[in-house]
Amino acid sequence: MDEKTGHIVVLITTSSMAEAQVIGRALVEGRVAACVNIVPGLRSLFRWQGVIEEQEETLMLVKSRREYLPSILETVKRLHSYTVPEVIALPILAGSSDYLAWINESVG
C-alpha cells in the first residue's frame, strides 16, 4: 500500500501518562483512532519562548486515516494541557494488509 491509501501514524507528546490516557481513550472511543500506543519515559529537549527546555514527556503513537486528522487535532487541542501540543501526522507507506484493513474497520 502507498500513501494514497490514507493510513497515518500521528505522533503526540503529552506531559504525563494520565494525560495521554485521557486523550488516547477519547480518540479510540470517538472512532478517529484504531489504536493508540502510549510510551512513557520520553525525554524532550526543545526551545520554548526563547529558552531551551528539557522535560519528561509521554509519547503517543496514534494509528488512523488521514481524513480523521482534523478530528484528532480538535480532540487533542480540547484535552491537552500544552498551549502548542505536538501533533505530527506521518503517512504509512506500507504495512500488513490485514492490519491496515483493521484500521479501516476500527475508525469512522
C-alpha positions as CSV (number, residue, x, y, z in Angstrom):
1,M,0.0,0.0,0.0
2,D,1.2,3.5,-0.6
3,E,0.4,6.9,1.0
4,K,-2.7,7.3,-1.3
5,T,-4.4,4.8,0.9
6,G,-4.6,7.4,3.6
7,H,-3.3,5.5,6.6
8,I,-1.3,7.6,9.1
9,V,0.6,7.4,12.3
10,V,0.2,10.6,14.4
11,L,2.9,11.4,17.0
12,I,1.6,13.3,20.0
13,T,3.6,14.2,23.2
14,T,1.9,14.8,26.5
15,S,3.0,16.0,29.9
16,S,2.1,12.7,31.6
17,M,0.8,9.2,31.3
18,A,-2.5,10.3,32.7
19,E,-3.0,13.0,30.1
20,A,-2.0,10.5,27.3
21,Q,-4.6,8.0,28.6
22,V,-7.4,10.6,28.6
23,I,-6.6,11.8,25.1
24,G,-6.0,8.2,23.8
25,R,-9.2,6.9,25.2
26,A,-11.1,9.9,23.7
27,L,-9.6,9.2,20.2
28,V,-10.4,5.5,20.3
29,E,-13.9,5.9,21.8
30,G,-14.6,8.6,19.2
31,R,-13.6,6.2,16.4
32,V,-11.0,8.6,15.0
33,A,-8.1,6.3,16.0
34,A,-7.9,2.5,15.7
35,C,-5.1,2.2,18.2
36,V,-3.1,4.4,20.5
37,N,0.3,3.2,21.9
38,I,1.4,5.1,24.9
39,V,5.2,5.2,25.6
40,P,6.3,6.7,28.9
41,G,9.7,8.0,29.8
42,L,10.4,10.2,26.8
43,R,13.0,13.0,27.5
44,S,12.4,16.0,25.3
45,L,14.7,19.0,24.6
46,F,13.0,21.9,22.9
47,R,13.0,25.7,22.5
48,W,10.0,27.4,24.1
49,Q,9.7,31.2,24.2
50,G,13.4,31.7,23.5
51,V,14.6,29.3,26.2
52,I,15.9,25.7,25.8
53,E,13.7,23.4,28.0
54,E,14.2,19.8,29.0
55,Q,11.2,17.8,30.1
56,E,9.9,14.3,30.8
57,E,7.1,13.5,28.4
58,T,4.9,10.6,27.2
59,L,4.7,9.8,23.5
60,M,1.5,8.7,21.9
61,L,1.5,6.7,18.6
62,V,-1.9,7.0,17.0
63,K,-2.9,4.8,14.1
64,S,-5.7,6.2,11.9
65,R,-6.6,7.5,8.5
66,R,-5.8,10.9,7.0
67,E,-9.4,12.0,6.8
68,Y,-9.7,11.8,10.6
69,L,-6.7,14.1,11.3
70,P,-8.9,17.2,11.7
71,S,-11.0,15.4,14.4
72,I,-7.8,14.2,16.1
73,L,-6.4,17.7,16.1
74,E,-9.6,19.1,17.6
75,T,-9.7,16.4,20.3
76,V,-6.1,17.0,21.2
77,K,-6.5,20.8,21.4
78,R,-9.6,20.4,23.6
79,L,-8.0,17.9,26.1
80,H,-4.2,18.8,26.0
81,S,-2.5,20.9,28.7
82,Y,0.0,22.4,26.3
83,T,-0.5,25.8,24.6
84,V,1.0,24.3,21.4
85,P,0.8,20.5,21.6
86,E,2.9,18.4,19.2
87,V,0.6,16.6,16.7
88,I,2.5,15.3,13.6
89,A,1.0,13.0,11.1
90,L,3.2,10.7,9.0
91,P,1.9,8.6,6.1
92,I,2.0,4.8,6.4
93,L,3.7,3.9,3.1
94,A,3.3,0.1,3.5
95,G,2.2,-2.4,6.1
96,S,0.4,-5.6,6.7
97,S,-2.8,-5.6,4.6
98,D,-4.7,-7.3,7.5
99,Y,-3.6,-4.6,9.9
100,L,-4.4,-1.7,7.5
101,A,-7.8,-3.3,6.9
102,W,-8.4,-3.5,10.7
103,I,-7.6,0.3,10.9
104,N,-10.2,0.9,8.3
105,E,-12.8,-1.2,10.2
106,S,-12.0,0.5,13.5
107,V,-12.4,4.1,12.6
108,G,-15.4,6.0,11.3
